[in-house]
Amino acid sequence: QVQLVESGGGLVQPGGSLRLSCVNSRRISSGYAMGWYRQTPGKQRELVAHASTAGATTYANSVAGRFTISRDNAKNTVYLQMNNLKPEDTAVYYCNAARLGVITWGQGTLVTVST
């Protein structure tokens, strides 16, 4: 069974940066597409960034140019570098792994952007 463990969330001031990490218990080089989603109370979970098995990346319009997703296959880890954070980026961020139609979610990590 795949397990995802996220870390790196916390409180940051507007304009600051954070890096989220997600460690996959399986080898992500064996066909796992990885992504980051976020959710705020009362809203649906939304895609933030996605990295395909080939390394192609996509971003939500709201974070393009500020966030960067990257994969380290040797460490079975996907990162989300978040720069120039805004209060509206406040959310619980979830890591997602997909392979052969099977989707796995992490437990989530809270990011709060506030003064």
RAWORA-V91027 format. One record per residue. RES is the residue in three letters. PSI is psi in whole degrees, 0 to 359 (999 if undefined). OMEGA is omega in whole degrees, -180 to 180 (999 if undefined). BURIAL is 1 if it has 9 or more other C-alpha atoms within 8 Angstrom, else 0. Layout:
# RAWORA-V91027
((RES | PSI | OMEGA | BURIAL) (RES | PSI | OMEGA | BURIAL))
This chain:
# RAWORA-V91027
((GLN | 133 | -180 | 0) (VAL | 137 | 174 | 0) (GLN | 138 | 179 | 1) (LEU | 131 | 180 | 1) (VAL | 117 | -179 | 1) (GLU | 155 | 174 | 1) (SER | 167 | 174 | 0) (GLY | 354 | 178 | 1) (GLY | 171 | 179 | 1) (GLY | 193 | -180 | 0) (LEU | 131 | 180 | 0) (VAL | 150 | 178 | 1) (GLN | 154 | 175 | 1) (PRO | 138 | -176 | 1) (GLY | 350 | -179 | 0) (GLY | 184 | -176 | 1) (SER | 152 | 173 | 1) (LEU | 154 | 172 | 1) (ARG | 121 | 176 | 1) (LEU | 146 | 177 | 1) (SER | 149 | 177 | 1) (CYS | 116 | 180 | 1) (VAL | 127 | 178 | 1) (ASN | 135 | -180 | 1) (SER | 346 | 178 | 0) (ARG | 166 | 178 | 0) (ARG | 114 | -178 | 1) (ILE | 344 | 178 | 1) (SER | 352 | -179 | 0) (SER | 29 | 172 | 0) (GLY | 21 | 180 | 0) (TYR | 123 | 165 | 1) (ALA | 138 | -176 | 1) (MET | 146 | -179 | 1) (GLY | 166 | 174 | 1) (TRP | 134 | 176 | 1) (TYR | 166 | 176 | 1) (ARG | 157 | -177 | 1) (GLN | 138 | 174 | 1) (THR | 158 | -177 | 1) (PRO | 131 | 177 | 0) (GLY | 1 | -179 | 0) (LYS | 159 | 178 | 0) (GLN | 153 | 175 | 0) (ARG | 135 | -177 | 0) (GLU | 149 | 178 | 0) (LEU | 134 | 175 | 1) (VAL | 308 | -178 | 1) (ALA | 152 | -177 | 1) (HIS | 141 | 176 | 1) (ALA | 118 | -178 | 1) (SER | 173 | 178 | 1) (THR | 333 | 179 | 1) (ALA | 356 | 178 | 0) (GLY | 0 | 177 | 0) (ALA | 141 | -177 | 0) (THR | 147 | 173 | 1) (THR | 153 | -176 | 0) (TYR | 150 | 169 | 1) (ALA | 147 | -179 | 1) (ASN | 327 | -175 | 0) (SER | 343 | -178 | 0) (VAL | 351 | -178 | 1) (ALA | 132 | -179 | 0) (GLY | 347 | 179 | 0) (ARG | 326 | -178 | 1) (PHE | 150 | 176 | 1) (THR | 127 | 175 | 1) (ILE | 141 | 179 | 1) (SER | 154 | -179 | 0) (ARG | 139 | 170 | 1) (ASP | 95 | -176 | 0) (ASN | 328 | -179 | 1) (ALA | 330 | -180 | 0) (LYS | 2 | -178 | 0) (ASN | 41 | -172 | 1) (THR | 142 | 172 | 1) (VAL | 141 | -177 | 1) (TYR | 155 | 169 | 1) (LEU | 106 | 176 | 1) (GLN | 122 | -176 | 1) (MET | 116 | -180 | 1) (ASN | 160 | 179 | 1) (ASN | 51 | -177 | 1) (LEU | 146 | -179 | 1) (LYS | 156 | 178 | 1) (PRO | 327 | 180 | 1) (GLU | 354 | 173 | 0) (ASP | 354 | 178 | 1) (THR | 125 | -176 | 1) (ALA | 171 | 166 | 1) (VAL | 126 | -178 | 1) (TYR | 131 | -178 | 1) (TYR | 137 | 172 | 1) (CYS | 148 | -176 | 1) (ASN | 137 | 176 | 1) (ALA | 135 | -179 | 1) (ALA | 133 | 178 | 1) (ARG | 125 | 178 | 1) (LEU | 40 | 177 | 0) (GLY | 357 | 180 | 0) (VAL | 126 | -177 | 0) (ILE | 134 | 180 | 0) (THR | 141 | 180 | 1) (TRP | 147 | 170 | 1) (GLY | 181 | -176 | 1) (GLN | 346 | 179 | 1) (GLY | 150 | 176 | 1) (THR | 134 | -174 | 1) (LEU | 130 | 173 | 1) (VAL | 123 | 179 | 1) (THR | 122 | 179 | 1) (VAL | 109 | -174 | 1) (SER | 156 | 174 | 0) (THR | 999 | 999 | 0))
